[in-house]
Amino acid sequence: METTSRVEPQAAPGGEPAGDEAPAAHDAPGERRAVDGYLSADFPWYGLDEAFTGRRWLMQVGAAADGTVEHGSTGHGEVPSWKAEAGLEGQRFAVVVTVAGRPVRPSADGTGVLDATSVSTAAWLAGSGLLSCTWPTEMERALRQEWLDQQTAIAWELADDLNGSGWSGLVLPVDGVPTEFHYREAAYGWVLAGAAQEGVHIGAYGRGLSAYGLGFSVVKDLAGYAAPAD
């Protein structure tokens, strides 16, 4: 797969796969840092289009060693929670992953090269993102990590074979233009990935919200996503 790096699953606001319970909210300085990261990107961010009228929130950006922002995610709907009383069944959310279109390029330290990004990069980030917010909290910690490692490896293999039987086709609007996506459903939600019109790759994952009715568009004002996550 052409990708910048094989990263660990990205924790959504409010939690992380390694613990039993997540902190409840980001503080204001944390929110400011998140916004700054998005503003420093040299590519447009994507989110759900205006047909979605629910809550919107920022997650995290991924940067190269030299600080260049390479990808990030915008959340829509309910912020995933790992608290025992919340559970997964009633959660409704969709996360949009934007990946900068990058060619093969030298690494920041000059010792090698970074692979080009591709739709597979977006598929991998979306697949690992879904894992990060649907891991089985009822499992004993050691078994949970084993499950996460196994599922992460599967997500990696699937992202590397977008034309394989694990994926189906789905056409969704991107900035109003019908666009083909690779789509798959998993036990814990769905994942899709495709190319946008602005030289970026789009991935998405979610649960409780159907992917079939979604549309994507450039985020024109990050203020709509700036509210701290609960």
Secondary structure, DSSP 8 states (H G I E B T S, - for coil): ---S--------TT--TTSSS--S---HHHHHHHHHHHHT-SS--EEE-TT--S-EEEEEEEE-TTS-EEEEEEEEES-----TTT-STT--EEEEEEEE---SEE-TTSSSEE----HHHHHHHHHHHHHHTT--TTS-HHHHHHHHHHHHHHHHHHHT-TTSTT-EEEEEEETTEEEEEEEEEETTEEEEEEE-SSSEEEEEEEEBS-GGG--EEE-S-GGGG-S---
